[in-house]
Amino acid sequence: MSSRVRVLRKQNRLSLEALAARVGVTKSYLSKVERGLSDPSISTALKLAHALNVDVGRLFSDEVEPELVTVVRAGERTPMGGATGPGTTRYEGIATGLPGKRMVPFMMHPPLRPAEAPFKSHAGEEFLFVHDGSAELEFPERTVALAAGDSVYFNAALPHRCRSTGAAPARILVVIHDDPAGPGDHVPTLP
């Protein structure tokens, strides 16, 4: 149970102090529970489960949390975004079943001849890895040519857009990260 409480607390982006306050115990006591030095009473376990938004059984289960490890096979990616057809970028979600994540990974297939796409920007950082094909990542004052195996890491607040430049649309792994200021903030969904 000890490591389970710690993992669930971190998934909920709660500090030790914040969870202790929600449960009505001291920070020191909760630290002992997380380190396996103390076992909570049934009453405290029920309060912990409520504060962590889980069934109390999950606190005591020996099963591996399915959302702690998510494997998505190539054919199981989730289509994202509504735009389809020539000239539009296609997105495929990779870890869509994992709640509370701080990184948003997905595959991007930028079009060969995009309609004049607007520049996009968002909070956080972005990482692109060209898995297959070639592409151009365009910023207002700079264009970066990318080939298979190339990667780029940048501040996502910079306006940016991407297009394929080869014979077929490129396949690009994109990871967006945003370090939220608080537990209510979430990472962006798509650039």
Order of alpha helices (4+ residues) and beta strands (2+ residues): alpha-alpha-alpha-alpha-alpha-beta-beta-beta-beta-beta-beta-beta-beta-beta
